[in-house]
Amino acid sequence: MSEEIVRNELLPFNDWSEERIAQGRKKCTSRTKKYVDDPRVDFITEKIPLKFIKKYFYGDGFEGADSPEELQRVINGIFRKEVSEDRGFYVHFGDFKEEK
């Protein structure tokens, strides 16, 4: 399977994420594609299973959720279906408050 790469676009965020970014709670975001040209991104992982993201990256300073279950609900809402814990995501780390 080839990597899905997005060029010349900033990562889009929903209202839930924008609120946590503004609060300084969200420093990473999990995506099915790599946004390689977003200047706010410092590092992108290879694909990581959602179960790992929920266990280690759900909270403040990472995804910004209050619990792994909240993160699962947010992701399910984005995809409008139950997302498998085995699904892989690229985790983008950075400061998303404003463009650099």
Legacy VTK file of the C-alpha trace (Angstrom):
# vtk DataFile Version 3.0
C-alpha trace
ASCII
DATASET POLYDATA
POINTS 100 float
0.000 0.000 0.000
1.409 3.391 -0.957
1.430 6.422 1.301
-1.288 8.951 0.775
0.389 12.352 0.704
-1.299 15.753 0.690
0.775 18.639 -0.644
0.259 22.397 -0.500
-2.519 22.211 2.103
-2.787 22.943 5.796
-4.317 20.328 8.074
-8.019 21.082 8.513
-9.500 20.888 12.021
-13.052 20.500 13.304
-14.489 22.666 16.098
-13.604 20.084 18.784
-9.931 20.148 17.731
-9.776 23.923 17.291
-11.030 24.378 20.867
-8.325 22.074 22.246
-5.633 23.719 20.112
-6.667 27.127 21.483
-6.489 25.713 25.038
-2.961 24.401 24.372
-4.132 20.820 24.967
-3.728 19.446 21.413
-0.210 19.000 20.041
-0.819 16.113 17.638
-3.458 14.945 15.220
-4.038 11.529 13.663
-4.792 11.400 9.950
-5.144 8.806 7.200
-2.960 10.965 4.925
0.367 12.736 5.437
0.153 16.534 5.223
3.772 17.095 4.263
3.702 20.825 3.454
1.958 22.168 6.563
4.584 24.439 8.172
3.043 23.861 11.621
3.975 20.161 11.512
7.290 19.239 13.130
7.132 15.454 12.731
4.928 12.776 11.147
5.012 9.151 12.281
4.568 6.128 10.088
1.111 4.557 10.406
0.207 3.695 13.992
-2.871 1.626 14.983
-5.703 3.554 16.611
-5.521 1.295 19.691
-1.959 2.547 20.327
-2.951 6.187 19.737
-5.869 5.820 22.153
-3.629 4.292 24.827
-0.644 6.649 24.624
-1.652 9.814 22.728
-5.238 10.586 23.800
-4.579 13.201 26.512
-3.359 16.731 27.067
-0.233 17.604 25.124
-1.172 15.014 22.506
-4.671 14.601 20.973
-6.269 16.641 23.768
-9.091 14.240 24.684
-10.178 13.605 28.269
-10.165 9.830 27.764
-9.443 7.167 25.142
-13.204 6.735 24.798
-13.687 10.422 23.992
-11.003 10.207 21.310
-12.726 7.149 19.819
-16.074 9.026 19.759
-14.477 12.027 18.019
-12.819 9.822 15.382
-16.028 7.855 14.863
-17.855 11.155 14.344
-15.356 12.309 11.738
-15.691 9.050 9.788
-19.433 8.727 10.561
-18.920 5.091 11.545
-17.192 2.918 14.146
-13.473 3.058 13.340
-11.539 -0.143 14.008
-8.774 0.021 16.606
-6.551 -1.718 14.044
-6.861 1.113 11.506
-3.577 2.928 10.986
-3.094 6.673 11.198
-0.193 9.023 10.569
0.277 11.103 13.725
1.301 14.696 13.002
3.048 16.559 15.842
3.375 20.318 15.969
2.019 23.637 17.164
-1.241 24.181 15.323
-2.185 27.508 16.946
-0.969 29.517 13.976
1.180 29.244 10.891
4.941 29.492 11.407
LINES 1 101
100 0 1 2 3 4 5 6 7 8 9 10 11 12 13 14 15 16 17 18 19 20 21 22 23 24 25 26 27 28 29 30 31 32 33 34 35 36 37 38 39 40 41 42 43 44 45 46 47 48 49 50 51 52 53 54 55 56 57 58 59 60 61 62 63 64 65 66 67 68 69 70 71 72 73 74 75 76 77 78 79 80 81 82 83 84 85 86 87 88 89 90 91 92 93 94 95 96 97 98 99
